[in-house]
Every structure is written in C-alpha cells, then in structure tokens.
C-alpha cells in the first residue's frame, strides 16, 4: 500500500476543523455510513488513508473495534496510513511483531521537537504544560526526568501502599447502597483519584477540578477551535494550581509524599526545573487515575461477558494478579501509544514512513494478535506468559504501572467479594464507550446491580 509522503509545512485546514469534538466526548462523524466500516474498507481495498474517525468515532457495537483491528492485520500489511492528526502524515501499526520493533526503534522519537512545525507550535501554544515531561522526551533527557519518578513507583514501594488502597476501596464500597443499582464507573474513577491524591499529597477536595482539567489535557490537540480554547484554559488552570501547591509545600515544609520527593530533587539536587516538575505532576495526575479507572471498568465489563471467568475470580481471589494482566491485554485502558515521530525517512513493517511522520502503535490490536497470543479473543484469567503492551514497552514503559496493578489486584476481588450477586444492569450492547481524541478507551457508564453489600473483611486491610 503506497504511503502518502506529502508533508505540510504549516497547519492544514483539516487540522483545525475536521472532526469537532463534542462535550460528551464523541467526535462528529464525517461519513453518512458507519465510520468503522468505511475505515476498514479503505484499509483493506481502497488504498486510501484511514479517516480520523477510525480513532475518534468508530463503530460502537461490542467488539467492533477489535474486528476492525483484525481486518487490518488480515491484510498482510502491518502498517497503514491514517489521517490523524488530520492533515498530517501518520500511520498505525496493527500487529505484535511490528509494534515490538516500533517501541524500540530509535528513529521513532517521543520528543515534540521532532514533530512537524505546525503541530509542535500548536501544542506549545495551546498546552505547554504537557510537553515538558518524560513522556515527550528522548534520551538523555528522558532518562534524567524518569529516573527519580521511577524510584518512587517501584513495585516494592507500591506493595506497601496495598493496605491503604484496601482501606480506600472498602470505604468507597461502604458508601454504596446496601443493594440496588449503581454506576460502577463512579467507583472506578474515585478509587485511583483518591490514591494518587494521597500519594502526591494533593487535597482530595480538589479532585473535581483535577478530573475536569485532565479530561481536556488528555485529548490534546483537538480539531475545533472551541475545544482547543477549553484545552488552553485547562492547561493554564492546572499549571497555576500546581505552582501554588508547590509554593505552599515549600513554605509549609516537605514531607514523605511524592510532591515533596520531587521538590527536593528540583531544589536540592537540581534534577528538575520548576516547569519540568509541574509538567511531570500533570502527567502523574492524569495517568494516575484515568488509566486505572479504565482498567477497572474495562475489566469488569469483560468479566460480565465471560461469566465463567467472573465466577472463577470470585471463587479464587488469589488469581487477581494474573486476572489484572489479562484485563490489560484483553481490553487495554490505553489502546494506542502516545506521540511517536520519525526523525528520518525510514521503513517500518515494509511501509515507508517519511521524516516527521506520526506513528500510532495500536496496543489493543497487538494484544489480540493470534501470532502472539493463543485464542486472543478469549478472556482467560489464568493465562501465563502474558506479554501484553497495555503499558507500552521499552524505555517508555508506563512508570505508574506498579501502582495501577496493585489498585486493580485490590479492587476486583473486593468488589466480587463484597457485592453479592453483582451483575450488569443493562444489555451488554447498550454499554457506551468513550471515543475521543485521547489514547484512552473506557466506558461512559457501567450500570450494575447487586443483591447485598457485605461487610468488609478486616483481615484484608492488614
């Protein structure tokens, strides 16, 4: 399939108005027919680029996105052009082997400085707070920015948080009705937000603002001017909030929380500039709650689809850790990789990629590749050697993965143990997924019902 190698030198009109993002989180479809079907037809036979709707407005039917990914893999070509960001050169990687190569290819840069000028300038203008952290840096800057944060998130330290995570989980379940119907996504978002706020030493009463700002920042950049105006407001607001938090922490004295640890590194060890510190905290706040919220929501809906696995986990809660890995593989909370840009004309998976071309690694597609996983469309919480890409791979492997894993391994068995008769309250095909500009994928709501809320197990908290 020939690649479109034209490179715009200024922001194309389509980048400004192609796919307006709506407040409910869905993009406006640009086709009269089913966008996912249109995208798949283009990929398998038309030779055109996949449209932006392949990301922002795919077919919402259960399993449709995975069917579209399977169609991409079935073409025999692992790399396909896509019009995203709209108007730029961009490509998706659909299979496991090529994704593995892409994650480690030094010619694919994470630095915004290597992006096309129109994209780089737009991000620097609309959301500068997003582009001064490790996720948008290459070595040696990435190594410097990541080293200290990584030490704070080591599995051993995360394991020490387990009792407190169990306490928070039980407190949230205690607040639910004794029986009836609830939206489980409220629990799914509240748990990791409370955990990350405590870990960072951020007042919990600020959670609503942080959540709202995180929504806009996680979708940058948008295709319409109004959404980008709100993005700029969110970027400025969270930056000012964190600057104030850092000033108060310096004035009141440093503690053992992560903000204090990073402040010492910035002020005493000269590891971070203040701008880098603020940007790193933004990254930790956004990733620290949204990824785990989607892990919980996606994992629970998968269990409802496979009731034999739900009953297995309920009866054998010691399977929680491999179950979390399987949820991450089966329906990853982040379905595609963040910014990667070719630093030179190159070839990936037999497809030419021009310099400044964007590469999107489809982790959800690689995680269902039958060449890498046996019976990949089957949820199996006893699966071993589960080398999924839900947290990425290589130098940019998600630094917060140990925390998310602990939160998941506490949340799933606790929900199943304490909410007797837990089941989905609506037909599975009525669940609505959030499709927007962000790399995340999760549910808008997860209505569940249960017959009784059981008491917490005191032993679980110790």
N, C-alpha and C positions, 0 to 999 in steps of 0.2 A: 504494500500500500504506500503510495508516494506521500512524502511529507510536504506540508506547506511551509516553505522556508522563508517566506517574506517576513521581515521584522519591522514593525512600526517604529519610527523614531520619535513620535510624540503620542500622547494618549489618544487612542482611537475613539471615535464617537460611540462605538458599540460598548466600550468600557464604561461609558457614562450612563447609558440608557437602555442596555439590552435586556436585563432581567430585573425589574424593580422588585426589591424585597419588601414584603408586607409586614405589618406589625405582628401578625400571628406566626411569623417565622417561615412562611412559604413564599417562594418566588412566583411571579406571574408567568404562566405558561405562554410560550411564544408560538405554539403549534395548535391547530384545531384538533389534531388527533392525539393519541396517547404519547407523551414525550419520550417515555422509555422505549416504546415500540419504534418510534421514529429514530431514536438514537441507535438502537440495536440494528435496525435496517441499514442505517448509514455505515455502521461499523462492519457489518458482515457482507455488504454487497455494493453499497453506493460509492464507497471510496472517499466520501466527504468526512469532514471532522464531526465528532460527536458534538451535539449542541450543549450549551451551558446547562440546560435542563436535565442532562444526564446526572448532574450533581444536585442542582437546586430544586428540581421538580420531577423526580422520577415517578413511575407508576407506584401508587401507594398500596397496591394489593399485597397481601402477605407473600413473601418470597420473591416478589418481582425484581427487586434489585439484585438478588443473588442469581436469578435466572438470566438477567441481562449480563452480569459478570461472566456467567458460564458461557453465554453466547460469544463474548469477546475472546475468552480462552479457546473456544472451539474453532475460531478462525485459523488457528495455527500461527498467528502473528501475536506476540505477547505485548506489543506496544502499539497504541492507536492515537491518532491526533484528536484533540478536543479543543473546542473554542472556549477555554476557561483558563485564566481570566479572559473575559470576552474581548476579542480583538487581538490577542497576543498569540504567539506560538506556544503550544502546550501539548502534552502527551500524557496518556495514562498507561501504567504498567499493570497488567492483569494477572500474571502468573507468578508462582512462588520463586522459581529459579531466577527469573529476571529481576524480581523485586529484591532478592538477596544481593544480587550484583549491584543494583541501583543504590541500596542503602550504603554500600561500602565504596562506591566509585568516587575517587577524589575529584573527578571532573564535574561532579554534581555538587554545587555549592549551596550552603544554607544561608549565606550572607546576602542581605538585601542589596549590598553594594554591587553585586554581580547581576542584579536584575535589570531589565530594560529601564532606561531613564524615566519614561513616563510612569511606570509602576513604582519605581523607587521614590521618585519625587512625590507621588501621590501619598504613599504610606508615611513619608517623613512629614508631610503637611497635615494629614488627617489623624494619624495615630502614632506620633513619635514615641510614645511610651512603650509601644510594642516591639521596637526594633533595636533595643539596647541590651538584650539579654542573650543567654547561651543558645536559645533555640534559633536565633538568626545570626549565628556567628560560626566561623570556621576556626580550626586550629591555627595558631596557638591561643587566640582569644577565647575560643570555646573552652579549651582546656582550663584556662585561668578562671573563667566565670563559673564553670561547672564543679571544679574540684571541691570547694568548700560546701556547696549545697549538697553535693553527693554524700559527703561525710555525715551530714545531718539526716539523710534519708537511708542510711544503711539498714539492712533487714534486722540486725540485732537491736538497734535503737527503736525501730518500728514495733518489734515484738514487745518491747517494754511498754508501749502505749496500749497494748491489747486490753488490759483490764479497764482502762478509762474508756476505750472505744466500746467495750461491752456495757459499761455503765450508761453511756450516752444512748446506745441502742435500746437498752431496756427502758430508759426514761422516756424516749420517744414512743415506744410501744405502750408504756403505761398511760400515755396521754391519749391513746386511741379509744374509741368507744368499746364497751365490753363485748359487743357483737355488732354485726351490720356490714355496711359498705363504706369503703374509703378509697381515696386516690393514693395509691402506693407511691406515686412519683413525689408526693409531698414529703414522705418519709425519706425517699431515695435522695432528694436534694438536701434535706435538712441535716441528715447524719454527716456527710462529708464536709458540709459547710461549718458545722459546729466543731468538728475535729480540726479542720485546717485553721479556723479562727483561734482555737485554743493553742494549737501548735505554734502559730505565729504570734500569739499574744494580742490578737485583734478583738476589740469588744464585740460580743455577739449581737448587740443591738444594731450594729452597722451592717449586719448580714443582708437585709433587703437591698440597700444601696449597692453593695458589692456584687450581689447577684445580677441586678439590673445593668450595672456598668459592664459586667462580664459578658452579658448577652451580646451587647453591641461590639465589644472588643474581639470576641471570638469569631465574629463573622467578617472581619475586615479583609479587604475592602468591599464595599457594596457597589451595586451597579447604578443606583439612582441617587440624586443629589440630596434628597431629604434624609435617607438612611445614613449617608455619609456625614450630613450635618449632625445627626444624633451620635454618630460614632465620634466625631470631634468633641462634642460635649462630654461624652462618657470618658474619652481619653484625658481631657483636661481635668475632669472632676476626680477621677481616681488618682491622677498624679498629685493633685493638690491635697487630697485626703491622705495619701501615703507620706508626702512631705511633712504634713502636720503630725502624723503618727510618729515619724522618725524624730522630729524635733521634740515631741513630748517624751519619747523614750529616752532620748539623750539627757533631757532636763531632769527626769524623774529617777534615772538610774537604770542600768541594764540588768536583765535577769537571765534566766536559762532558756527562754523561748527563742525560736529561730530568728526573729527580727533582731533580738539582742546579739545573737551569734554573728549575724551578717553585719550588724553595725560595728561590732568590734573589728571585724575583718576590714571594713571600709575605713574606720577611723584610726585603728592602731596598726594594722598590718598592710594598709594601702592596697588591698586586693581589689576593691570595688571603688568606682567613682559613685557619687550620690545618684546620678542619673541611671547608672547600671543597677544600683541597689533597688531603686524604685521600679525599674522595668522587670527585674528578677522577681520582686514581690508580686507584681501584677501577674506574671506568668504562673507563679505558685498558687495564687488565689484562684485564677480561672481554671487551671488544670487540676488543682487540688480538690475541687468539688464537682465540676461538670463531668469529668471522666468517670469518677466513682458513682455518681448519680446514674449515669447511663449504664454502667456495669450492673448495678442493682436492678434497674428497670428492665434492661435487655435480658439479663439472666433469669429474672422471674417470669417474663413472658415466654422464654424458651422452655422453662420447666412446665408451664401450663400447656404448652404444645406437646410436650413429651411427659405425660403423667407418670409413666413408669420410672423416669429419672427423678421426678419430684418425690415419689414415694421412696425411692432408693436413698435420696439425700435425707429425707425426713427420718428414715429408719437407721441410717448410718451417717450421722453428722460428722464423723471423722473423715468423710470424703469431701469436706468443704474445700480444702485447698486444691485438689485436682479438679473439683467442680468449677471453682473460680477460673482456673486456666481454660477449661472447656467453654465456659461462657464467653471468655475473652476471645477465643478462637471463633466460636460459632456466630456470635453477633457482636463484634467489637465495638466499644463505645466511641472509638475514633476510627472511622472507616477508610480514611486516606491520609497520607503523610502531609506534613506541613511543607512550606516553601523549599523547593529544590530548583536550582537554575544551572544550566550547562555553562561552563566557563569557556568552552571552545566547541567548535563543530565536532561532533562525536557520533558514535553509533551505539545503540543500546537495543539488545534483542533483535538485531538485524534491521532496526529502523534508524534512519539518520535523524539526529537531533541537532538543530542549529545552535550556535552560540546565543545565549540569552533565552533559550527555550526553557519553558517550565516543564517539570516532570512531576506528575502526581502518582505516587505509588499506592495502589488500591490494596490496602491491608485486608479488607473484607473479602476481596476476590482471591488474594494469595492464600488466605486462611481456609478457603473452600476448594483449593486446587487438588484434584484427585491424584495428581502426580506426587503430592507431598503428604497427603492425609488419606488414610483408608476410610471409605464411606463418609466423606466430608460433610454431607448434608444431614447426617445423623448426629443428634446430641448424645454424647457418651461421657458421663462424668467420671468414668473410670479410665478414660483414655490416658495412655502413657506416651512419653517422648513427644509431648505436645509443644513443638517448636513454632508457635504462632507468632505473628507480627503485631499483635494488638498494641504493644508498647514500642513499636519500632524495632530497630536492630542497630548494632554497632555503636559508634561514638555518641550518637544522639538518642540512644535508648532512653526511654522516659525516666527521668530522675525520681519521680514520685511513685514509680511502680510498686516499691515495697509497701508504702502506706496504703495504696489502693487495694493491694492484695490482702492486707490484714483486715481492712474495713470490710471487704467482701466476704472473707472467711468467717467474720463475726456475724455479719448481717443475715446471710442466707439461712444458716441453721437456726438462728434465733427467731427469725420470722416464722419458719416452719414449725418450730417447737412451741412458740407461744400463741400463734394464731390458729386455733383449731379449725379444721375444715376449710382452710384457705383455698380459694379458687377464683378464677377470673369471673368478673361480674357481667361481662358483655361478650358476644361472639368474637372470636379472635380476629376476624376480618374487619371488625369495627374499630380496632385499635389504630390510632393516628400517630404517625411518625413525624418527627420534626425534620424537614428538609429545608436547609437554608445555605447561607454562604460558608458556614463553618465546616471544619473537618470532622465534627462530631456527628453522631447519629443516635438518637434516642427517642423515647415516646413522649408525646404531649401529656397524656394521662394514662394511668394504669388502674382502672377501676377493679377492685377486688372485694370479695365478701368473705366473711368467716363467721363461725357459729359461736365462738367464745374466745375471749382474751385470757390466757392463762397467766399465772403468776411467774415472775422471773425466777430463774434458778440461781440461788445465792452462790452456789459453787462456781458458776460460770464467770463471775466477776473477780475471782481470785486465782 
